[in-house]
Amino acid sequence: MHSRLERKTPRLARTLKEFETQFKWLVIWLFLLPFRSRHLRQGGTFEPTKVRRVLFLRQDRIGDMVVTLPTIHALKRRHPHIEIGVLASPANLSVIKHDPAVSEIHLYNKRRLGDTLRTLRYIRRRRYDVVIDLMTGTSITSLILTLLLAKGSFKIGLSKEAFRRYYDYYTRENVLGEEHIAYQVGATLLPFGIDLTREPLDGAVRLSSEQWEKGAQVVAKLRNNRYERMVGINISAGRVNRSWDQGRYAAAMARLSSSYPQLQFVIICDPRDYGRGITVAKAGGGNVAIIPKGLSLAEVIAVYSKLECILSPDTSICHIAAGLGVPLLGFYSGNEHNFNRFHPLGKRVWTVRASTPDSIDGITVDDYAAAFDNMMHELFDLAVTQ
């Protein structure tokens, strides 16, 4: 029999957790109190022609930076006089590092507090005219960064209705909830007179000439001239439910490599999945290779650009390939909301939806192969050989 204290422990834990949460919100509320007044801003009518510097807050993941590229490129294209700064994370820095549209990149590394504080002080001295907070929704960290970095500046937020008193302009989640994420991000440019839905959608990652050359060298070493084309097969995704297990990828690879002996397949995977990638590659025939270890993200992106097409589950690779114009076959769960917001935007994109709502488990090896057959036929009028 449990003691009275043991029976009360779960309820006590919940009470203490609730107290901790409420205490944190009290501290945050007290910190934000001085920022509630509108008089801290410069005020007046917003005039894009008078804006000199704009800072984007994008200190999160690779895919988030990739879907922001059309917004950054559109702002620079329409207002070339504006200097664009980006607050990036160590994870997504390489996506933006060599982009000529960006004048300054500031690294936000929460694991190195001293460096981050120096970065934030430097940004404050730069006196950006506009700060655009792209961290969706109720991110307290992002709100605090905006307020600290944008004293006297025009503040724009993405889906910030809950914090509307702190922003001069904000998009609303209930209005843009089913819009593609690229257009949700792009809606933050409306004060500049830019409607991204009516602009050329330029989401291509820019790299240095050295990085493009490195990618070309890697592809040249992988390429076997016995085969007509190189096809990339990505087996990694940021979440387990967005990818298959090793066995199913191995079965798919065995089938595709035997059905298309004239093609060379290149396995692409996260470095942490490299062992799994080797196993999948071995399941195919002699026309299957695996991308070398030790490449940087930028160099891997350069490799993508040299492939004839790419197959990938729902991850940043889909957006990168679509932005580069590389034909893509993407695999997605049956979640309609997720697909509407995150499907790749491009002219040469094919997608397969699973019957399962929260994973791609509902996509079978037969579905995978049939979708590939269809794409090969439409792209190259290439039919399966068996």
Secondary structure, 3 states (H helix, E strand, C coil): CCCHHHHHHHHHHHHHHHHHHHHHHHHHHHHHHHHCCHHHCCCCCCCHHHCCEEEEEECCCHHHHHCCHHHHHHHHHHCCCCEEEEEECCCCHHHHCCCCCCCEEEECCCCCHHHHHHHHHHHHHHCCCEEEECCCCCCHHHHHHHHHHCCCCEEEECCCHHHHHHCCEECCHHHHCCCCHHHHHHHHHHHHCCCHHHCCCCCCCCCCHHHHHHHHHHHHHHCCCCCCEEEEEECCCCCHHHCCCHHHHHHHHHHHHHHCCCEEEEEECCHHHHHHHHHHHHHCCCCEEECCCCCCHHHHHHHHCCCCEEEEECCHHHHHHHHHCCCEEEEECCCHHHHHHHCCCCCCEEEEECCCCCCCCCCCHHHHHHHHHHHHHHHHCCCCCC
